[in-house]
Amino acid sequence: MLLALLIQIVTLLPPTPAPSSAEDLHYRAAIQTLAATQTWTDQQILALVAKTEPQRFALSLLIQNGSDWEVRLAAVLSAGVASDSTLGRALWRRAALDFQEARCLACLLAPATPANEALPLLAWIARDHRRTLPVRAAAIARLLDADCLSAWPTAYLMLLAGTAADANTVVADWPRSGRYELPKRILFLAVQDLLARHHLEKTNFEPNAAWQIQVQQLAALHEVIQNCTTDSSQIQAPTTWQALLKLKKAGSDHAAASFELFRNHAALFLTVPAQR
């Protein structure tokens, strides 16, 4: 079962271009040395930010093949990298194939605004019940970063987690662990950025508020998000979209559910989903 899942995930990965240079072995060693301490300061991070292509290639190799803490550090050092760069694609690949929460989160959150080619993979991860809620929330957050407004209803359900309005359904199928602050904080930051990009008033939603207040704040937030629009007329569907559609046509329920998360960039959800 897991093997079949991984085979499907691989088809959604953006292509990885051939390296244009050899890796910087001294740079790699410096990262491995710092990663072994399992802690680092801002100054140490700034000193190790990659400045050359060989250094960026070394980062991509560590992300693909490094140890636990090497991957985490390499992801931090990759923060803000272009989504469709060699390094960005290495981060997406590791997030797709790694089910360990901390590493997966680090890789999902590192790239800049996701390119269109990464959207099917993010949607797939968001709908994968084998993933932890923080990882699924991070995938939804990255879809919102790309202005995939069709991901908002799922974000809404995640933000309702732990309130009296929370319900276990086909979409909201994550375990009710009672620990929801991390996924809600991840989504909160993405929503705030979304509102800022659309010149809308930021939300006062507070994940730690009493559940009655959270429900009220989310209802107000939903009204605001209805005013968001995106122009999808110039969007070109990359091969990864076609791969997801192929899985959908082959009868994959997971692919069908994933496709709905980014199917219409300009979608406006005029009502909060009544069924969850």
N, C-alpha and C positions, 0 to 999 in steps of 0.2 A: 504493500500500500504506500509506504513512504517512498519507495523507489519510483513508483508511478507518479507520485506527486512531484518529486524532484525533476523528473523528466519533463513534466509539464511546465514547471517553473523555468527551466533552462530555455525553453522556447520563447519566453517572455523577456529574456535578458537582452539589453542592447548589445550590439556587436562590439567586441573588444579589438581595437586596432593594434597592429604590430608596434612594438616599442621603437622609438626613433633614436634611442641611445642606450648605452649600458648604464646600469645603476651605479650610484655613488656608494661604494662599499664603506667608506669612512663615515658617511652620513648615516647609513644603515646601522653601523655599529654604535654610533652615538645614541640613536633612538633605542636600540636594544638595551644599552646600559642604563638609560634613564627609565625605561619601562620596567626593568627589573626591580626598581625601588618601589614601584606601585604607588608613587605619589610624586607630584611635580608642582612647581610654582609657575605663576604667570611669566616670570622672567625667563625661566627655563624653556617654556613653550615658545615664547617670542624668539629666543635665540636659535631654536631648531626649525622655525618655519622654512619650508623648502623655497629655495630661490632659483634653482636651475632645473632643467629637464631631467638630468640624471638623478637628482634628489627626489623629484616627484615620482620618477619610475621606481626608486627604492621604496617610497611610501606605498605605491600601488602593490608592490610585491609583498610587503609586510601585511597589508590589509588582506591580501589573498591567502598568505601562508604563515603569517606570524602567530605567536602564542597569544593567549588571552589578553594580557596587558599590552603587548606590542600592537595588537589590533586596535585596542582602545586609544592608545597614545597616537598611533598613526591617523586614526579618524579625527582626533582633536586637531592634529597638525594639518589636516586636510580641510578644515572648516572653511566654507565659502567657495570651494572649488567649483568650477563649472560642471553642471550635471552631465553634460555629454562629452566631457574630456576623458582621457584615458583613466585618470585618477578617479573622477566621478563615477565612471562605469565600474571601476573596481569596487567602490563603496556599495553601489547597488547590488553587484554580484554577491558580495559577502553578506549583505543584509538578506538577500534572497535565500541563500543556502545555509545560513547560520541561525539556529533556533535558540541560541543562548541570549537572554534578554539584554544584558548590558552591551555586549558587542553589537547586536543587531540595532539597538537604539542609537549607539554611537555612529554607526554607518548610515542609518536612515536620516539622521538629523544633520550630518556634515555637509552635504552638497548644497550649493545655492539653489535657487528656484528650479524645481524639477523640469527637465525638458519633456516634450511630448512623448518621446520614446520610452520614458521611465514610468508613465502613468499606468499602463496595464499591470506592471509588476507591483506598483504601490497598491493598486486596487486589489490585486490577488492576495497580497499580504494582509490587507485590511479585512478581507473576508475569510481569512484562514483561522478556523476555530482552534487549531493547534498552537497558535501564537498566543502570547500573553496579552492582556488588555493594553498595557502601556505600548507594546510594539504595534498593535493594531491601531491604537490612537495616533501613534507617530505617523503611520502610513496615511491615515485620514488627514492628519495635519499637513503632510506634504502635498496631498491632493488639493487641499484648500490653498496652500501656497501657490499652486499652479492655477488658481481660480477655477477649480472644478467645483462649481456650486452644487452639482448633483451629489457631492459627498456630504453636503450639510445635513441632510436628514439623519445619516448615520452618526455624524458628530453630535447632533442633538441628542440622540438616544444614549450615546456614551456619556454626555454631560449630565443626563438624568440619572445615571447610575447611583444607587444608594438613596434615592428619594422615594417617596411613596408612589410616584408616577413611573417608577422603573418596573419593567416587566420582561420576563424571559420569552423571547420570540425567535422566529427564524433569523431575523437580522440581529437582534440583541441577544446573541447566544453565548456571550462570555460568562465565565464563572462569577458568581456573586461572592467575592472575597472579602468585601468590606473595606478594601484598600483601594481608593479611587483617586486620591489626590494627584499622583504622578500623571496618569493619563489625562485627567482634567486640566492640569497645569499645561501640559504639552498642547492640548487643543486650545486652551485659553490664549496662549501666545500666538498661535496661528490665526485664530479668529480676530485678535486685536490687529495683527498685521493686515489681514484681509480688509477690515473696516477702514484702516488708515489708507490703504491703496485706493479705496473707493470713496475717500473723503467723507466718510460717515462717522458719526459719533461713536467713540469707543464704548465698549460694554463695561458695566460695573459688576459683572458676574464674579462671584467669589466661591470657589470650590469648597471652602471650609465653612460656609454659612449654613445656617439651619436649612433643612431640606425644603421647607415651605418657601423660604426666601430664594433658594436656588431655582425652584420651579417658576416663581414669579419673574426672576431675572432672565431666565431662559426664554420665557414667553415674550418678554420685551425685546430680547436679542433677536428672536426669530422675526419679529416685525421689522427690525432694522435690516436684517440680511435679505429680506424680500426686495429691498431697494438696490441690491447689487446686481449688476449686469456685466456680461463679458461678451466680446465680439469673437465668435468662433468662425467667422467667414473665411479667415485666412489660414486656418489650421490645416495642416497636411497630415494625413494619417500615416505614421511610419510603419515599418514592417512588424514591429511588436504589437501594434493594434490588430494587424491582420492575423497574427498568431493567436491572439486571444479570441478573435472572432471565429477562427478555425476550431478552437477548442469548444467554443459555445455551440457552433453548428454540429459538432460531433456529439453533443448531448451532455457536456459538462455543466452541471448546476453551479459549480464554483465559478466557472468562467462567466456564466450568464449573470450571476450576482455581482461579480467583479466589474463586468462591463457597465452595469447600471451606475456605478460610482463615478464614471467620467464620460458617459455616453454623450451628454449634451453640455458643453461648457457654458452655454448661455441659459441653461435651465433655471427657471425661477420656481421655487416651491411655495406656492401661494398659501398653503395651509400646512400646519404642523401635522405629520403623519398621525392619523387617529389610531391605527393598529400598530402595535410594536411586538 
